[in-house]
Amino acid sequence: MSAFFVMSLLFGLIFGQTASLCAPSEYTIHVEKRECAYCLAINTTICAGFCMTRDSNGKKLLLRSSLSQNVCTYKEMLYRTALIPGCPHHTLPYYSYPVAVSCKCGKCNTDYSDCVRERVRTNYCTKPQKLCTL
C-alpha cells in the first residue's frame, strides 16, 4: 500500500467522525387527550442531525445485515413526566417523554426510536394550549 493511500484512508476515517453533526436539538411536543380540556406544549430535546454513511458499491456481494446506515440516535437519555391540565378524575393525566442528554451516530434501535420515515404528521394543538415549564 502506498503512503498516500494510507493517509487518505486515515483522513477519511477521522473526518467522517468529526463531520457528523448529530446533537441534542430543541423540540416542542404537543400532547392532548380526548378527555382532557387542554393541550400541553412540552419543550424537550431530541437527537437530530447528519451522520456520515457510506453506500457500498458491492451491495449484492454483502450480507443484508452489513448494509445498515448510521442515524442520529440517543447515546444517553432520561424520561420526564408532565401533568396534562384539565383532565377528569377517571383519566390518567400524565405523559412521559424522552429528553436527549447526548447523541451519537449509530444503528437505529427500535426499542426507543422510530427508524422509519413516515408521512409528515402535523404537531399542533386542537384544544386550548398550556405550556409545560419544568
N, C-alpha and C positions, 0 to 999 in steps of 0.2 A: 504494500500500500504506500502510496506517496504521502509525503508530509502535508501537501495541500489538501488531499482528501481527508486525512485525519483531522486537520484543523477545521475544515469545513463541517465535518460531522460534529465535532465538539461545539463549534459555534452554533450550529443548528439546534443542538440539544439544550444548550444554555439559553439561547434566545427564545426558543419555543416555550420555556417555562416562564421567562420574565415578560414575554409579550402577552400572556394570558391576563385578561382584565376581569377577573372573577372576584367579586367583593360583595359584602352586605350593602344593600340598597334600600332606601326608604320606600315604603309601600303602604297604601291605605286599603284596608279590607272593610267592606260594608256588609254588616250582618243583620239579618232580621228574621224573626219567627212570625208565622201567621197569627199566633195567639197574642203576641206582644204589641204594645201600642207604638213602639219606637224602633227605628233602625239605628244601629250603632256603627259609627265610623271609628275604626281602630287603626292607629298608626303603629306600624311594626317594621321590621327589616326582613328582607328575603335575600336569597342568593341570586345574583343576576350578573351577566357579563359574558365575555367572549373567552372561549378556551381553544387553544390550538389543537387541531386534529389533522391527521394525515390520512388521505384516501389512498389505499393501496391499488396499484395497477393490476396486481395479480389476484383479484377477488375470487376468481374461480379456483385458484390453487390453495387458498387458505380455508381453515375451518371457520364456520359462521361465528363461533364464539370469539374469534380473534379480530372481528371486524367492528366491534363496538367503538363508538366515538365518545370522547370525553365531553361532559357537560358541566356547567357551573352548578355545584351542589353543596349541601351543608357539610362543613367539617365539624362544627360544633354548634348546637342549638339548644334552646330551652323553651319550655312552654309556659305561657301565661294564661290566666283565666280572667275574663271580663264578665261583668254583670249586665245583662240587657235590661234596660229600664222598661217599666210599664207592662210586665208580664203578670198574668193572674196566678194565684197560689198553686194551681194544679199543674203549672208548666215549669220545667226546669229553666231558670233564667240565665244559665251560664254558658259561655262559649270559650273553648280553649283554642289557642292559636300558637303557631311556632314563631320564634324570634331567632333570626340568624345571628350568631355571635361571631363566627368566622366561616369562610367558604373555601372551597378547593375545586380544582378541575379533576374530575374522576368519572367513574361509571355511575350511571343513574341508579339509585336504589329505590325500587318501587314500594318499599315499606313506608317511606315518608315523603316521596316526591312523585309528582305527575310527570312521567317520562315521555308522554305522547302529546304532541301539539294538537290541541282540539280547536274547533272553530272559536272565534273570538266571542267571549261572553262579556256582557256589559256588567260593570261593577258599580252599581248605584243603588240608591235607596228609593223605595216606593212609598215609605211612611215618613213621618217627621224624623229628622236626624238629630242624634245626640253624639257628641264627640267623647271618645274614651280617652281619658288622660290618666296615666299611671305614674 
